[in-house]
Amino acid sequence: TAARLMALPPAAGRPASVDQALREAGVAAWPKALAQARAALSQLGPRRARELPLWLLDLDLSLKGEASRGLRSRLALERLFCKMTRRGDAQPPRRS
């Protein structure tokens, strides 16, 4: 993914720009597509963007497995949405 490419050190083939990383990750070179992908990437943030492929794999396996029926499939989708929110990045409040 583009986030993983941007996390590489410069000597290991890190793209020079976010747009170049998005193109290498397979985003169409149209200006609107690049702008939308750039906005989505910045909204997710680098940590969540790097974890997104693993989350999607987990969702895929859940939907194909035991969670494929009824409320379990909805719960699997809701878990993905919760992981994608910014609130998941916040530190838990400290207790005194």
C-alpha positions as CSV (number, residue, x, y, z in Angstrom):
1,T,0.0,0.0,0.0
2,A,1.0,3.6,-0.3
3,A,1.4,3.9,3.5
4,R,3.9,1.0,3.5
5,L,5.8,2.5,0.6
6,M,6.1,5.9,2.4
7,A,7.3,4.1,5.6
8,L,10.3,2.7,3.8
9,P,13.7,4.3,4.3
10,P,14.9,6.4,1.4
11,A,17.7,3.8,0.6
12,A,15.1,1.0,0.4
13,G,13.1,2.6,-2.4
14,R,10.8,5.0,-0.7
15,P,8.9,7.1,-3.2
16,A,9.8,10.8,-3.5
17,S,6.2,12.0,-2.9
18,V,2.8,10.8,-1.7
19,D,1.5,11.0,-5.2
20,Q,4.2,8.7,-6.5
21,A,3.5,6.2,-3.7
22,L,-0.2,6.2,-4.5
23,R,0.6,5.6,-8.2
24,E,3.0,2.7,-7.3
25,A,0.2,1.3,-5.1
26,G,-2.1,1.2,-8.0
27,V,-4.2,4.4,-7.8
28,A,-5.2,5.7,-11.1
29,A,-3.2,8.8,-12.3
30,W,-6.3,10.9,-12.8
31,P,-6.1,14.1,-10.7
32,K,-9.4,13.5,-9.0
33,A,-8.5,9.9,-8.1
34,L,-5.2,11.0,-6.7
35,A,-6.8,13.8,-4.7
36,Q,-9.4,11.4,-3.2
37,A,-6.8,8.8,-2.3
38,R,-4.5,11.5,-0.8
39,A,-7.4,12.8,1.3
40,A,-8.3,9.3,2.5
41,L,-4.7,8.5,3.3
42,S,-4.3,11.6,5.3
43,Q,-7.6,11.1,7.2
44,L,-6.6,7.6,8.1
45,G,-3.2,8.5,9.3
46,P,0.0,6.5,8.7
47,R,-0.5,3.9,11.4
48,R,-4.1,3.0,10.4
49,A,-3.3,3.1,6.7
50,R,-0.5,0.6,7.2
51,E,-2.8,-1.7,9.2
52,L,-5.8,-1.5,6.8
53,P,-4.8,-4.5,4.6
54,L,-4.6,-6.7,7.7
55,W,-8.0,-5.4,8.9
56,L,-9.6,-6.1,5.5
57,L,-8.1,-9.6,5.5
58,D,-9.6,-10.2,9.0
59,L,-13.0,-8.9,7.8
60,D,-12.9,-11.1,4.7
61,L,-12.1,-14.2,6.8
62,S,-14.8,-13.3,9.3
63,L,-17.4,-12.9,6.6
64,K,-16.5,-16.2,5.0
65,G,-16.3,-18.0,8.3
66,E,-18.6,-18.3,11.2
67,A,-19.6,-14.6,11.2
68,S,-21.2,-14.8,7.7
69,R,-24.8,-14.9,9.0
70,G,-27.1,-12.6,10.8
71,L,-25.8,-10.1,13.3
72,R,-22.3,-11.5,13.3
73,S,-21.5,-10.2,9.9
74,R,-22.8,-6.8,10.9
75,L,-20.6,-6.9,14.0
76,A,-17.6,-7.8,11.9
77,L,-18.2,-4.7,9.7
78,E,-18.8,-2.5,12.8
79,R,-15.5,-3.6,14.2
80,L,-13.7,-2.5,11.0
81,F,-15.4,0.9,11.2
82,C,-14.4,1.3,14.9
83,K,-10.7,0.5,14.0
84,M,-10.8,3.1,11.2
85,T,-12.0,5.9,13.5
86,R,-9.6,8.5,14.9
87,R,-10.8,7.7,18.4
88,G,-8.9,4.5,18.3
89,D,-5.7,6.5,18.1
90,A,-6.4,8.4,21.3
91,Q,-4.6,7.4,24.5
92,P,-7.0,6.0,27.2
93,P,-7.6,8.4,30.1
94,R,-5.3,7.9,33.0
95,R,-6.7,6.9,36.3
96,S,-5.4,8.6,39.4
